[in-house]
Amino acid sequence: MASPGEEWSLDLLQEYLQKKNSRENLDRFIPNCSAMDFDYARSLLTGGKKWKEKSAVMSASSEAYQKLLAEALDMNRSRILAFKNKPPTPEELIPKIWLSPTAYQSKFIKPCRWIPKTCQRMLDAPNILDDYNLNLLDWGANNVVAIALSETVYLWNASNGSTTELVTFNNEEGPVTSVSWAPDGQRIAIGLQNSHVQFWDFSAQRKLRTLRGGHRLRVGSLAWNNHVLTTGGMDCMVINNDVRLRSHIVGTYRGHHQEVCGLKWSPSGKQLASGGNDTLLYLWDRSRASLNSGAQWLHKIEAHTATVKALAWCPFQANLLASGGSDRCVKFWNTCTGTCLNSVDTGSQVCALLWSKRERELLSSHGPTENQLILWKYPSMRRMAELSGHTSRVLFLAQSPDECTVASASADERLMFWQVFGIPEVAKPTPKTSSEPFALWHGIR
């Protein structure tokens, strides 16, 4: 047991050590000695002048070596005296990877889609007319492809691969100049060389009626807007026909000076685009159709320098129209203002355009010299893929009901199918429902 004197001396010793520890890093001139490197400071004080003298005559390679050595040994510090310690490194409340936009995008960006460069299927299309102004191919909501081969309309069922001859016209009526499925996929309109339009029932394979008296020359373009069938002809006329009425003509649009070869209604059904052999593109308002003098257009566009046939309304952006023609250009329009948003020279005649309904992509078909299909990324208009296989200009395009496959018909008398817009989604089987009460309840064991 320690005596009182020894206890007192131990207390003095502890008090001295505490004071010493509190003063051991302090100096009269240098407040914090532990925060500096005395050896490096001495080197800077004694050898700095020699280093400057040597650096004046040092070669470029030696100077680069000395810099690398200084970085490796942490000799690029300029301070000799340190008055305080470096602040501690703050903890990351939010990881830097979360704040990095590139890291975020790389984590959630959609992987690149593989696009097959060869056609999925190819069928013969003998005697198809090589006429840029006609529209001889369409794919209905019933998954049946209609194609006109001279005087005959054939139906190819994409579900089972069967082919049916719907109708063959005589020389006085034909050849067929346009085909278009009604939105329900049960009726089909057929435009003819003799200026008539026939209306056929698909299931019964019989003619429902013939529309007469509207056009004086062949009908090369058709477009549906619910129960209204709009027709465009070589007589420069654009006519609205209500197929429910006996007197079917309910409106006309006048403006073109040559054959109307392209017609497309907007997804809303409020605006109609028409392209002609006169290089003009018109935008019409449905409510302004007139029976007498003809409707006044919303916009008359004269930007193209050759026939305007390819028309496609954007499915994901309202009032956006793509147009293409024999001038090799694809142009994009704001249909509210009539402003051209962009123009791209594709290098060859533009025959048809199709928007993807899944991605921001546009497909175009072309004439010589490549006769290819080009898939574009919108709005950058970067070429994503070029699909080759046809040996003559690809005049017509049609899109499948599942929005993945595109059919192309060419003057080389071949009909090709391309899985260009993705892979169809397989429908999940519906779970079987049990008629027994409480069938989904699990018993308690």
Disulfide bonds with the S-S distance in Angstrom:
none
